[in-house]
Amino acid sequence: MSPSITLDGLSYQTPDGRLLFENLSFAIGPGRTGLVGRNGVGKTTLLRLILDERAPMSGAIAVNGRIGVLRQTLVPDEVESVAARMGLDEALARLARIERGDGSENDLSEADWLLESRIAEALARVGMVGLDLSRSVASLSGGELTRVSLAGLLAQEADVLLLDEPTNNLDVATRGVVREIVRGWKGLVLAVSHDRALLREMDRIVELTTLGAEHYGGNYDVYAARKALDEQAAARDLAVAQRNAATVERDIQTARETKAKRDASGRRNAARGGTPRIVLGAMEDRAEGSSGRGNRLAEKKRDAAAEELARAGARVERLKVLRFDMPMSQLAAGKTVLVFDDVSFGWPGAAASILSETSLRLVGPERVAVTGANGSGKTTLLRLAAGELVPDRGTIARGVPAVLLDQQTALLHDEETLVEAFLRLNPKAAANTARAALARFLFRNIAADKRVANLSGGERLRAAMACTLMAATPPQLLILDEPTNHLDLDSLGAVEAALAGYDGALLVVSHDVDFLDAIGITRTIELQGGG
């Protein structure tokens, strides 16, 4: 039977009572499916439901085929071996017992005689030929850990591959390995991701919203083009619905005024006399009946127009693209922004410096990307640039105000509200100033009173940008460390558009090539080392 996943009438609510899905139904078969949607809509929860790690309130899930999963966070265990991480330690131990002559009848009946050759082939496909299977995974880098996990899924020959943001925190080379594995997968792939390069490998996109699941045939580029057309059509439908509602109200008012004039004329004629009382009574009855029918018809038209308007408004809200503008930094074109002069830095106890004799210069509103393998020192360079670290040798000169927004946006505290965060970071500002600044970054009215702990990844980045960029003296150098890792596609587009219009300098670490292109990177500095 072909691998498949079927959801039938699925409903689920979070432990705090928030409804994520209600009567969600769809089916996918062989091929590659990308699952997208705004943060908090329940994409990862849906994977956990498919894996039977959580139970739905109602509905059913049917999976045909053996499941393999690559999770968003891969945490190394100090005592875990490569074989165990690949999920093959028991099967390999069985083969070892048979080879030693200690194998039981059960071992002989369950032995996978081709396993070792499949492991060798899988490790070769992920670029880790000859890796010692007894090696501790604690000695592997994040990228190597992902490669090992992928090799395990290949060697197990899973039919259904579930991926939860698999390229977060991976360097460019390892992202390429993930895409290659997905491209060649023979069964079913369901990938939760905002990585547009990975989503271009998909055969279809399923967008999860609060209203259900919307299917789009084709890869990310087809989906994005269709979404743009849908947004334009929704805006047109809303305009038509608004005009129709206004027309209905005008027609109702005109009908009322016409009837009022007719009734007044009838009363004047009656006052002049000459019409028998019984006839006058009949006329009044007919007028009242006509009025009642007219009112009922008017209400039906009004209800229909209101329903049409509500549907159009809900569709626009679902498709609405986030947008916000950056404040002007007024950075002069020839201004020296940042200078590294033969900078070296090593962590205490490390055998070698992570950065050695590194020199760089940023002038004016340059947009510089720092690239390199994981472990090559990219984040360390950013922290040195921001003044959070002091070099062991060499000098660093900062010619303009700068701010570092790291992956965790650590400058925000979970327990505080956004207004409180703004006032802490800008102690001379008034509460109204804080709310106005947050509103510019789409935190309007009560949204400014949200607690940081309750923000999505995209909201957290926007909040950090509001608190720093709307300062009395805004930074002219913005330093970003993997800013796209926890953003959904809508938030990603909003951040890209805002940064593209920023007139200050950018120093960015990101493995997302689409993001770097969108924000107009003018120069790339590649660090060597790592892995």
BELURTA-V134572 format. One line per field, one symbol per residue. phi: phi as a letter, one per 30 degrees, with the letter a starting at -180 (. if undefined). burial: # if it has 16 or more other ideal C-beta (glycine too) atoms within 10 Angstrom, else .. A space follows every 10 residues. Layout:
phi=???
burial=???
This chain:
phi=.ddabbcbid babdedjddc bbhdbabbce jcbccbldej djdddddddd didbcddajb bbbcjdcbbc ddcccdcecd ceddddibdd dddddddddd icddddeddc dcdcdddddd dddddcibdi dddcdddddc dddddddddd ddddddhdcc ccbchdceic ddddeddedd dddcddcccb cdacdddddd ddcabcccbd ckcccbdjde dddddddddd dddddddddd dddddddddd dddddddddd dddddddddd ddijcedddd dddddddddd dddddddddd dddddddddd ddddddddcd cdbacdddci dddcddcabc bhdbabdeid dbddbbhcba bcbiddbccc bkdejdjddd ddddddidbc ddbibbbccb dbbccddchd dccedcdddd dddddbdddc dddddddddd cicchdddcd dedcddeddd dedddddcdc decddcbccb chdceccddd dddddddddd cdccdbbbca ccddddddci ecabccccji k
burial=..###.#..# .#.......# ##.#.#.#.# .######### ###.###### .....#..#. #.#.#.#### .#.#.#.... ######.##. ##.##..... ..#....... ....#..##. .##.####.. #.#..##..# ########## ######.### ########## ##.##.###. ##..#.#### ########## ##.#####.# ..##.#..## ..##.##... #..#..##.. #..##..#.. .#........ .......... .......... .......... .......#.. #...#..##. .#..##.##. .#.#.##.#. #...#.#### ..#.##.... ..####.#.# .#..###### ########## ######..#. #..#.#..## .######.#. ##....#### ###.##..#. ...##.##.# ###...##.# .#..###### ########## #..####### ########## #########. .#.####### ######.##. #...#.#... .
